[in-house]
Amino acid sequence: MRIGLLTDGGFPYPTGESRLWCDRLVRGLARHEFDIYALSRSADQEARGLAALPPQVRQVRTAPLWTTAGARHAERRYGRRERRVFAAYFARLAGAICTGSPTAAGPDGFTEGLYGLAALARDHGALGGELRSETAVRILEAACRAPGANRAVQAARVPDHLAFASLLERGLRPLSLDWYGDDALGAVDLSHAASGGCAALPGLLAKRFFGVPLLVTEYGVQVRAQYLANTQLTVPVRALNAAFQRRLAAEVYAQAALITPGNTHARRWQERCGADRAKLRTVYPGMPADRFHAVGEGAYGGDPNTLVWVGRIEPAKDLIALLHAFAEVRKAEPEARLRLIAAPARGPEAVTYLAHCRALAAQLFPDEAADAHAVGDNPVSFEEIGGPDAPELADAYAAGSVVVLSSVVEGFPISLVEAMFCGRATVSTDTGAVVEVIGGTGLVVPPRNPRALADACVALLRDPERRSRLGAAARARALELFTVEQNLAAFRGIYLELMSHNPVHRGSAHDSDDLQPFANPAEAHVPGRWAAPTAARLPAAPAGAAPSWAGGPLPVLLEERTGSAQEAGS
């Protein structure tokens, strides 16, 4: 089977959120062929080059979303007629975005505008110049001021229109790519989008132009990610962008043959955005458990007085609340220690937040010494994975007996699953998919509640037998649900299922009205000459009825087919 894998900001680059699970998917399903269609998000990502790819990857085609449109390729200037067509379709699209209602710009204003622009780009060249034009900004301004427009959108001013026009041009850039020919997505058997949003747009067009079925996998829902990421934008621009993302998500979900959320939390977001429950099937991310076997099987006992936190340094992890909770833990258990083990901080926000956490830890926990001649030591340590005390990720979880998650915003908690592989008892905040992942094998407390977090940590520090039971149950649950093997088995079955329900095609979906489920039935390869059923074996048919066999339609006689082939060969 030939799969078109659509990615955004990850695989096949060595950095990005989707790179790990996509790499495992491609390597684990070696019997299939993969064409990779990747959208890159930064110059640094492209500068690192592509990761090493297995032989089943036939081709890789990439396109940047970070450059100024037209910076790499010359754009064709539209004529007067094409500009009128663009204005008509863009007005429908903008009207649907500004109202937020599916019926505000006609029954299908958003979809008519989207697919109309896609056909225009296919026939007359890239849309970037028109999307950045004064005409597009004026159409957007008129849509914002039209009756029925969203109240937040009506407050938009010219800088807001320009800012959203820039975001929209980047979001619609996949419409202008040269990925939709017979030698590209038109030739694949299945499009598999590794996320929603921009990554799924090429899959929508492959289905529209060639009838290629679309599978959408979301481990982090793009609509939710946009809400969380665009905090620096003005209110009107955020409202416009959110409306665009919601409408795009609804169309992606409507056209997808199957949607595989990574957890129930993502599934609820998808249903809220219009996804049909009949199309949803939860497939948990596959994670390698081998490197945690030594810790999980008890080779490393861990310090019974040590709490461990593992993750990325960022405000969403709420380390401030964790430090305040640990101050309460120290009052109840003076020997307790807290080790914060993270990947190196990247970006100014992460560096600033780490400095703030270090300053708070120094204020809450002055260095302590056993006696007057000993060197003082802080019970809270900030460490990096790869350092002398935690050279490997498994060493980080082996350092203590209880693993803590204090996040206020969380999707699928990877660090929690890793702790479960290691057989560690956990204390977590009730965010994202935490409760679904834990499943009763750890303690869960409300977010932003240092007192509750401290009480749960103290309860486990004081009860080693309970820690052992919870850790064993957590390991068993993780090995059953969250391994690479179960993920590959799920997608192997999904690929075959989708192909069994979709016709074989090599051309436009509108070329023929009589598509067959399989191009070459298995019976066609059986050697020899088959005899047709005799009339004596067939049940009597009512007058005027078509002949039937065993209560169903009479099959094509293989004798006639093989006979014709022999005559043609002679």
C-alpha positions in Angstrom: 0.0 0.0 0.0 1.3 3.5 -0.8 0.7 6.0 2.0 1.0 9.8 1.7 2.1 10.9 5.2 1.4 14.6 5.8 3.3 16.3 8.6 3.6 19.8 10.0 6.7 21.0 11.8 8.1 17.5 12.6 9.0 14.4 10.7 11.2 13.9 8.6 13.1 16.7 10.3 15.1 15.7 13.4 13.1 18.2 15.5 9.4 18.8 16.1 6.5 17.3 18.0 5.4 14.6 15.5 8.9 13.3 14.6 9.1 10.4 17.1 5.8 8.7 16.5 5.9 9.3 12.7 9.4 7.7 12.6 8.2 4.7 14.6 5.2 4.4 12.4 7.1 4.4 9.1 9.8 2.0 10.4 7.3 -0.3 12.1 5.1 -0.7 9.0 7.9 -1.7 6.6 5.5 -3.5 4.2 4.0 -0.3 3.1 5.5 2.4 1.0 5.5 6.0 2.3 5.6 9.4 0.5 6.4 12.1 3.0 4.8 15.6 2.4 6.2 17.9 5.1 5.6 21.5 6.1 8.5 23.1 7.9 8.1 25.8 10.6 11.5 27.4 10.9 14.8 28.1 9.1 16.6 26.3 11.9 14.6 23.2 11.4 15.4 23.1 7.7 19.1 23.9 8.3 19.4 20.7 10.4 18.4 18.7 7.3 16.3 15.5 7.1 16.6 12.7 9.6 17.9 9.3 8.4 15.0 7.6 6.6 14.3 3.9 6.1 14.1 2.4 2.5 10.3 2.2 2.5 10.2 6.0 2.2 9.9 6.6 -1.6 10.1 10.3 -1.7 10.1 13.4 0.5 8.6 16.7 -0.6 8.9 19.7 1.7 7.4 23.2 1.8 8.1 26.1 4.2 5.5 27.9 6.2 8.0 30.3 7.8 9.2 32.2 4.7 7.6 35.1 3.1 5.3 33.8 0.4 7.0 33.8 -3.0 10.5 34.1 -1.5 11.5 30.7 -2.9 9.4 30.5 -6.1 8.3 33.2 -8.6 4.6 33.8 -8.4 2.5 34.2 -11.5 0.6 37.4 -11.7 -3.2 36.9 -12.0 -5.1 38.6 -14.9 -8.3 40.6 -14.5 -10.5 37.6 -14.9 -8.6 35.5 -12.3 -8.6 38.3 -9.8 -12.4 38.5 -10.1 -12.7 34.8 -9.5 -10.3 35.1 -6.5 -12.4 38.0 -5.0 -15.6 36.0 -5.3 -14.2 32.9 -3.6 -12.3 34.8 -1.0 -15.4 36.8 -0.1 -17.2 33.6 0.6 -14.4 32.3 2.7 -14.0 35.6 4.7 -17.7 35.9 5.2 -17.9 32.4 6.8 -14.9 33.1 9.0 -16.2 36.4 10.3 -19.7 35.1 11.1 -18.6 31.8 12.5 -21.9 30.3 11.3 -21.9 27.5 8.7 -25.0 29.1 7.0 -24.0 32.8 7.2 -22.2 33.0 3.8 -24.5 30.5 2.0 -25.0 26.8 2.8 -21.3 26.1 2.3 -19.6 29.4 2.2 -16.4 28.2 3.8 -16.0 25.1 1.8 -17.0 26.7 -1.5 -14.5 29.4 -0.9 -11.8 27.0 0.2 -12.1 24.6 -2.7 -12.7 27.4 -5.2 -9.4 29.0 -4.2 -7.7 25.6 -4.4 -8.9 25.0 -7.9 -7.8 28.6 -8.9 -4.3 27.9 -7.5 -4.2 24.6 -9.4 -5.1 26.1 -12.7 -3.5 29.6 -12.5 -0.7 29.5 -10.0 0.1 30.3 -6.4 -2.4 32.5 -4.4 0.2 34.2 -2.2 0.2 37.5 -4.1 -3.6 37.8 -4.1 -3.9 36.8 -0.4 -1.5 39.6 0.5 -3.1 42.1 -1.8 -5.1 45.2 -0.9 -8.1 43.6 -2.5 -8.0 40.7 0.0 -7.6 43.1 3.0 -10.6 45.2 1.8 -12.7 42.1 1.4 -11.7 41.0 4.9 -12.6 44.4 6.3 -16.0 44.4 4.6 -16.7 40.9 6.0 -15.8 42.0 9.5 -18.3 44.9 9.3 -21.1 43.0 7.6 -24.4 42.4 9.5 -24.2 39.2 11.5 -20.4 39.3 12.0 -19.0 38.2 15.4 -19.0 41.1 17.9 -15.2 40.6 18.6 -14.6 40.7 14.9 -16.5 43.9 14.4 -14.0 45.7 16.6 -11.1 44.9 14.2 -9.1 47.8 12.8 -6.8 48.0 9.8 -3.7 46.7 11.7 -5.9 43.7 12.8 -7.0 43.1 9.2 -3.4 43.1 8.0 -2.3 40.8 10.8 -5.0 38.3 10.1 -4.4 38.5 6.4 -0.8 37.4 7.0 -1.9 34.5 9.2 -4.5 33.4 6.7 -2.0 33.5 3.8 0.3 31.2 5.8 -2.6 28.9 6.7 -3.8 28.6 3.1 -0.3 28.3 1.6 -0.7 24.5 1.1 -3.4 25.3 -1.5 -0.7 26.6 -3.7 1.8 23.7 -3.5 2.5 21.4 -6.5 1.7 18.3 -4.5 -1.6 17.4 -6.3 -0.5 15.7 -9.5 -0.6 12.1 -10.7 3.0 11.7 -9.6 2.3 13.0 -6.0 -0.7 12.8 -3.8 -2.9 11.7 -6.7 -1.0 8.5 -6.9 -1.2 7.4 -3.2 -3.7 4.9 -1.9 -4.3 6.7 1.4 -3.5 10.2 2.9 -2.5 10.1 6.5 -2.3 13.5 8.2 -0.2 13.5 11.3 -2.1 16.4 12.7 -5.1 18.6 11.8 -4.9 22.2 10.6 -2.4 23.0 7.8 -1.1 19.4 7.6 -4.5 18.1 6.7 -5.1 20.6 3.9 -3.2 18.6 1.3 -5.2 15.6 2.3 -8.4 17.5 1.7 -7.4 18.5 -1.8 -6.2 14.9 -2.6 -9.6 13.7 -1.6 -11.3 16.5 -3.6 -9.3 16.1 -6.8 -8.5 12.4 -6.8 -10.8 10.7 -4.3 -7.9 9.6 -2.1 -9.3 8.6 1.4 -8.1 10.7 4.3 -7.0 9.5 7.8 -6.4 12.1 10.5 -4.4 11.5 13.6 -4.3 14.2 16.3 -2.4 13.8 19.5 -2.8 17.5 20.2 -5.9 19.2 18.7 -4.8 22.1 16.5 -7.8 24.3 17.5 -6.8 23.9 21.2 -3.2 24.6 20.3 -4.1 27.8 18.6 -6.1 29.0 21.6 -3.1 28.4 23.8 -0.4 29.7 21.5 -1.7 33.1 20.2 -1.8 35.0 23.5 0.2 37.9 22.0 -2.4 38.7 19.4 -5.2 41.3 19.8 -8.7 40.1 20.6 -10.1 40.6 17.1 -7.2 38.8 15.5 -7.5 35.9 17.9 -11.2 35.7 17.2 -10.7 35.7 13.5 -7.9 33.0 13.7 -9.9 30.9 16.1 -12.9 31.0 13.7 -10.7 30.0 10.7 -9.2 27.1 12.7 -12.7 25.9 13.8 -14.1 26.0 10.3 -11.0 24.2 8.9 -11.2 21.6 11.6 -14.9 21.0 10.9 -14.2 20.4 7.2 -11.2 18.1 7.9 -13.3 16.0 10.3 -16.3 15.9 7.8 -14.1 14.7 4.9 -11.9 12.3 6.9 -12.7 8.6 6.5 -11.5 8.0 10.0 -10.1 10.2 12.9 -7.8 8.8 15.5 -7.4 11.0 18.6 -4.6 10.1 20.9 -6.8 10.3 24.0 -10.3 11.0 25.3 -9.4 14.6 26.1 -8.5 15.2 22.4 -11.6 13.3 21.4 -13.9 15.7 23.3 -12.3 18.7 21.5 -12.9 17.0 18.2 -16.5 16.3 18.9 -16.9 19.9 20.0 -15.6 21.0 16.6 -18.1 18.8 14.8 -16.4 15.4 14.4 -18.8 12.5 13.9 -18.5 10.0 16.8 -18.8 7.1 14.3 -15.5 8.2 12.7 -13.6 8.6 16.0 -11.3 5.8 17.2 -8.8 6.4 20.1 -5.3 5.2 19.4 -2.8 5.9 22.2 0.7 7.2 21.3 3.2 4.4 21.1 6.2 4.8 23.3 9.3 2.6 23.6 9.3 0.7 26.9 12.6 -1.1 26.5 14.9 1.6 27.9 12.9 1.6 31.1 12.9 -2.2 31.7 15.8 -2.1 34.2 14.1 0.5 36.4 10.7 -1.0 36.1 11.9 -4.5 37.0 13.4 -3.2 40.3 17.1 -2.9 39.4 17.0 0.6 40.7 15.1 1.1 44.0 15.3 4.9 44.2 15.7 7.0 47.3 12.5 6.6 49.4 12.7 10.2 50.5 13.0 11.8 47.1 10.3 13.3 44.9 11.2 13.6 41.1 9.8 15.9 38.5 10.8 15.3 34.8 9.8 17.5 31.9 10.3 20.8 30.1 10.8 24.1 31.9 7.9 26.3 31.0 5.1 28.2 32.9 2.4 25.6 31.9 4.2 23.0 34.2 3.6 25.2 37.2 6.8 24.6 39.1 6.0 27.5 41.3 3.1 25.6 42.8 5.3 22.5 43.1 7.9 24.4 45.1 5.3 25.8 47.5 3.8 22.3 47.9 7.3 20.9 48.7 7.7 23.5 51.4 4.6 21.9 53.1 6.1 18.4 52.4 9.3 19.5 54.2 7.3 20.5 57.3 5.9 17.0 57.5 8.9 15.0 56.3 12.2 17.0 57.0 14.3 14.4 55.2 12.4 14.8 51.9 14.2 16.0 48.8 13.0 17.3 45.4 14.9 16.8 42.2 13.8 18.8 39.1 15.3 17.1 36.0 14.6 18.7 32.7 15.9 19.1 29.1 18.1 22.2 28.6 15.9 25.3 28.6 15.4 26.8 25.2 14.1 30.3 24.4 14.0 33.4 26.5 10.7 32.5 28.2 12.0 29.2 29.4 15.3 30.7 30.6 13.5 33.5 32.5 11.0 31.0 34.1 13.9 28.7 35.2 15.7 31.7 36.8 12.5 32.6 38.7 12.1 29.0 39.9 15.7 28.9 41.1 15.3 32.2 43.0 12.1 31.0 44.6 13.8 27.7 45.7 16.7 29.6 47.2 14.3 31.7 49.1 12.0 28.9 50.4 14.8 26.4 51.2 18.0 28.0 52.5 21.1 25.7 52.3 21.2 23.3 55.2 24.2 21.6 56.9 24.3 18.7 59.2 26.6 20.4 61.6 28.8 23.5 62.0 31.6 22.0 60.0 29.6 20.6 57.0 28.9 22.4 53.7 25.3 23.5 53.3 23.1 21.8 50.8 19.7 22.8 49.3 17.0 20.1 49.4 15.8 21.2 45.9 18.1 20.5 42.9 17.8 21.7 39.3 19.4 19.2 36.9 19.6 18.5 33.2 19.1 15.1 31.5 22.6 14.0 30.4 24.3 15.4 33.5 26.4 13.3 35.8 23.5 12.3 38.1 21.0 11.6 35.3 22.9 10.6 32.1 19.9 8.8 30.7 16.1 9.5 31.0 15.6 6.2 32.9 18.2 7.4 35.5 16.0 10.4 36.1 13.0 8.3 37.1 15.2 5.9 39.1 16.4 8.8 41.3 13.3 8.8 43.5 10.4 6.8 44.7 7.5 9.2 43.7 7.2 11.1 40.4 5.2 14.4 40.5 3.4 16.2 37.7 2.2 19.7 38.6 1.0 21.0 35.3 -1.9 23.4 34.8 -2.1 22.7 31.0 -1.3 19.3 29.7 -2.2 17.2 26.6 -1.0 13.6 26.7 1.4 13.4 29.7 4.4 11.6 28.2 6.5 12.0 31.4 3.7 10.3 33.3 3.7 7.3 31.0 7.5 7.0 31.3 7.2 7.0 35.1 4.6 4.2 34.8 7.0 2.2 32.6 9.5 2.6 35.4 7.0 1.2 38.0 6.9 4.5 40.0 4.0 5.8 42.1 2.8 9.1 40.8 1.1 12.3 42.1 -0.5 14.3 39.3 -2.8 17.3 38.7 -6.1 16.7 37.0 -5.3 18.3 33.6 -5.6 17.1 30.0 -5.5 13.3 29.7 -3.9 12.6 33.1 -6.9 10.8 34.6 -7.3 8.7 31.5 -3.6 7.7 31.5 -3.4 7.0 35.2 -6.6 5.0 35.4 -6.5 4.6 39.2 -2.9 3.7 39.5 -1.8 7.0 41.0 -3.0 9.9 43.0 -4.6 12.9 41.3 -5.2 16.3 42.8 -6.7 19.6 41.5 -4.3 21.9 39.7 -3.1 25.1 41.4 -3.6 23.5 44.8 -0.2 23.2 46.5 -1.8 22.0 49.8 -3.5 19.0 48.1 -0.4 18.3 46.1 1.7 18.3 49.3 -0.8 16.0 51.2 -0.7 13.4 48.4 3.1 13.4 48.3 3.4 13.0 52.0 0.8 10.1 52.0 3.0 8.2 49.5 6.3 9.0 51.1 5.0 7.6 54.4 3.6 4.4 52.9 6.2 2.2 51.0 3.8 -0.7 50.5 1.2 1.6 48.8 3.9 3.0 46.6 4.9 -0.5 45.6 1.4 -1.6 44.7 0.6 1.6 42.7 3.9 1.4 40.9 3.3 -2.3 39.9 -0.2 -1.5 38.7 1.0 1.6 36.8 3.7 -0.5 35.0 1.2 -3.2 34.0 -1.2 -0.6 32.6 1.4 1.2 30.6 2.8 -2.0 29.1 -0.8 -2.9 28.0 -1.9 0.4 26.5 1.0 2.7 25.6 3.7 0.7 23.8 4.9 1.1 20.3 3.7 -2.4 19.5 0.0 -1.6 20.3 0.2 1.6 18.3 1.6 -0.1 15.2 -0.9 -2.9 15.4 -3.8 -0.3 15.6 -2.6 1.6 12.5 -1.8 -1.6 10.6 -5.4 -2.7 11.0 -6.7 0.8 10.2 -4.8 1.0 6.9 -6.2 -2.3 5.8 -9.7 -1.4 6.9 -9.8 1.9 5.1 -8.5 0.3 1.9 -11.1 -2.4 2.1 -13.9 0.2 2.2 -12.5 2.5 -0.5 -12.2 1.9 -4.2 -8.9 1.6 -6.1 -8.3 4.7 -8.1 -5.7 6.1 -10.4 -7.1 9.3 -11.7 -9.8 11.8 -10.9 -12.5 10.7 -8.6 -15.0 12.1 -11.1 -13.7 10.2 -14.1 -15.9 7.1 -13.5 -19.1 6.4 -11.8 -18.5 2.6 -11.7 -15.5 2.2 -9.4 -14.7 -1.3 -8.2 -13.6 -2.1 -4.6 -10.6 -4.1 -5.8 -8.8 -3.7 -9.1 -7.7 -7.4 -9.3 -9.8 -9.9 -7.4 -8.0 -12.9 -5.9 -10.0 -15.3 -8.2 -8.4 -13.8 -11.3 -5.1 -15.3 -10.2 -6.4 -18.9 -9.8 -4.9 -21.1 -12.6 -7.0 -23.3 -14.7 -10.4 -23.2 -16.3 -13.4 -22.9 -14.0 -16.7 -24.5 -15.1 -19.8 -22.4 -14.9 -22.7 -23.5 -12.7 -25.2 -25.6 -14.6 -28.8 -24.6 -14.9 -29.9 -27.6 -12.8 -28.0 -26.3 -9.8 -29.5 -22.9 -10.0 -32.8 -22.1 -8.1 -35.7 -21.2 -10.3 -36.1 -17.4 -10.7 -39.4 -15.6 -10.9 -40.5 -14.5 -14.3 -38.7 -11.4 -15.4 -36.2 -11.5 -12.5 -32.5 -11.4 -13.0 -30.7 -14.8 -12.6 -29.4 -15.4 -9.1 -27.1 -17.8 -7.4 -27.5 -18.7 -3.7 -29.9 -15.9 -3.1 -27.5 -13.2 -4.5 -26.6 -11.7 -7.9 -25.1 -14.1 -10.4 -21.3 -13.6 -10.4 -19.4 -13.0 -13.6 -18.5 -16.4 -15.0 -14.8 -17.0 -14.9 -15.0 -19.4 -17.8 -16.1 -16.6 -20.1 -13.3 -14.3 -18.7 -10.6 -17.0 -19.2 -12.0 -18.0 -22.5 -11.8 -14.4 -23.8 -8.2 -14.2 -22.5 -7.2 -17.4 -24.3 -8.8 -16.2 -27.5 -7.0 -12.8 -27.2 -3.7 -14.6 -26.5 -4.1 -16.9 -29.6 
